[in-house]
Amino acid sequence: MSLNSPVSRRELLRQSGVGFGSLALSSLLADESRANPVVTAAAHDLDPLAPKPSHFFARAKRVIFLFMTGGPSQVDTFDPKPLLDRDDGKPLPFAKPRVQFNATSNLLKSPWKFQQYGESGLPVSELFPHVAGCVDDLCMIHSMHGTNPAHGGAMMKLHTGSDNFVRPSIGSWVSYGLGTDNANLPAFVTICPTLGHGGINNWGSAFLPAAYQGTPLGNASVPSDKARVRYINNPDLPRDVQRLQLERLKAMNREHQAASGPEASLEARINSFELAFRMQTAMPLVEDLSGETLATQQLYGMDDPVNANFGRMCLMARRFAERGVRFIQVTHSDSHVQWDQHSDLKKGHEKNAREVDKPIAGLLRDLKARGLLEDTLVWWGGEFGRTPTCEGTNGRDHNPEGFTMWLAGGGVKGGFRYGSTDDYGYYAAEDKVHIHDLHATILHLLGLDHERLTYRYAGRNFRLTDVEGNVVNKLFA
């Protein structure tokens, strides 16, 4: 065809079709490459925990997750139900879930009164008088729901997005996506985590590189003043000798790599040794609260034996947050499942709330006073809620069908209620938020697209939200 020959539109499209197709394919492949970062040996060689750019503007830089193991009751804490009070002792007027953990009987009203607080007028029960003073910073989600009525499955779902497979925890995904702002500390720290119901899998990295797993300080059976990173000190060797050992070991590993080629697992091990060495100085400084003023310690309730254990954990969380740790989890638990009141609800929930109420309020106020709440997302909740119907002697059973969580800071609306349960607080009814939706929303606040934050393993791309999850934009300020 000569350059001067007229070409019809049909002929042009026929002859150029393959070219257009290749352009589209190149674009798709480029998008897939950006969406599915694979951690290579070269990336590990640089530093797997180096700060990484977010996908878009981030409202939050870090997360503090206040995990209440066992499942606090939504109808006794932040979601009052007048009809539950009115119909106390009557049968539930609609069907209970097909799958229940235990059998329950009739409706059980809340033993506590609710009152509205703050300019927003959000209702809070008598259980949380100190948190009630912070309601104008809280973003209540009253329509949470999950899929598993058992502690183990529900905890795994909450932490990893899966209740039947071992998957990376949300803290590991955040670390993988963003790295850390402090090269001398881990990106993900979990303070006094429970060892039951999934245990280490709830803060593990699964198939993500080991650099992204959580670093535990103690566990639920260890008082927080005894909680330390294990083996943080080497009493047998001075630091200069340790440094010399590491340099010799690194040289041997580099010789091995030069002969055999890059190995991601070896790079991870080298980096873990280096981080462990640096942590010997940085971690004890975070754990040492002696420099905190008396007023600050009292703010967290550390002058009261009831509050001291959890208060110390919350104060350490603030210290980790201000030092650039991306994800900090604080677990309220003991050798059992703390908020799991199948009987004697009043005694159990009152004990639990007394332990955490003042420290949580202290954390929120302290973060706000230091200008940290603006870019720190505080997340409160358990693995599920509890039934409005009675079990045993004035107790409540597990209820994943509808419950409350709240967020604060980090770009969410303060003094805001989103979604609702039914008139008795059993099922999420309006603007329902699944665990996958919550995960997608938290990642979005951190500037991460949950559909792009993927990792290729065993021939497929994995993500925290699997193939589900919708961002709840109405929660954003």
ABEGO torsion letter per residue (X at the ends): XBAABBBBAAAAAAAAAAAAAAAAAAAAAAAAAAABBBBBAAAAAAEAABBBBBABBBABABBBBBBBBGGBBAAAAABBBAAAAAABGBBBABBBBABBABBBBBBBBBABBBBBBEAAGBBBBAABAAAAAAAAABBBBAABBBABABAAAAAAAAAAGBAABBBBBAAAAAAAAAEBABAABBABBBBGBBABGGEAAAABAEABBAAABBBBBEBAABBAAABBBBGABBAABBAAAAAAAAAAAAAAAAAAAAAAEBBAAAAAAAAAAAAAAAAAAAAAAAABAAABBAAAAAAAGAABAAAAAAAAAAAAAAAAAAAGBABBBBBBBBABBAABBABGAAAAAAAAAAAAAAAAAAAAAAAAAAGAAAABBBBBEBABBBBABBBEBGBBBBBAABBBBBBBEGGBBBGBBBEBBBAAGABBABGBBBAAAAAAAAAAAAGBBAAABBBBBGGBBBBAAEABEBBBAAABX
